[in-house]
């Protein structure tokens, strides 16, 4: 069941610069006919800020999530890949789900 479309698809590309933050926008479009709640997770919590990390989207609407890579003080290990996960589920409203839901 596909509820959302992501833009960009697949990979988020951040410049590999030291001592500077970098920002990427992730667009999440609700392609279903009902409300959708979403949550964005990362494997590297100390390296990124995700705003908003959760929310709700009306049918046909798009939410924009700002992902900020915090300044790095050393060159990252090329074998270590930071990952992001977007979770989506049908919802009764455009409000973010409570932690219990």
C-alpha positions, 0 to 999 in steps of 0.5 A, a space after each residue: 500500500 503506497 500512501 506517499 511519494 518522496 522527492 527526491 526519491 532514493 537518496 538525499 545528497 549532502 555536500 561533504 564539507 567540513 565545519 559547515 552545516 548543509 540543508 536538504 528539503 524532503 517533500 512528502 506528498 500524500 497520494 492517497 485519498 485520506 489523511 496520512 500521518 508521517 514520521 522521519 527517522 535517522 540512524 545518525 541522531 547526533 549528525 542531523 536535525 529533522 524539522 518537522 520529524 512528524 506530521 499529518 498531510 491531507 489527501 493530495 497535499 505536500 509537507 516539506 521536511 528540512 533536514 540539516 546536517 550539522 557541521 562535521 569536524 572530521 572526514 566521515 568514514 566512507 563505509 559508514 552510511 547514514 540512513 533515513 526512514 520515512 514511515 507513513 500510516 493512514 490517519 483520521 486527521 492531519 494532526 501528528 499521531 501521539 506516541 501511543 498511536 
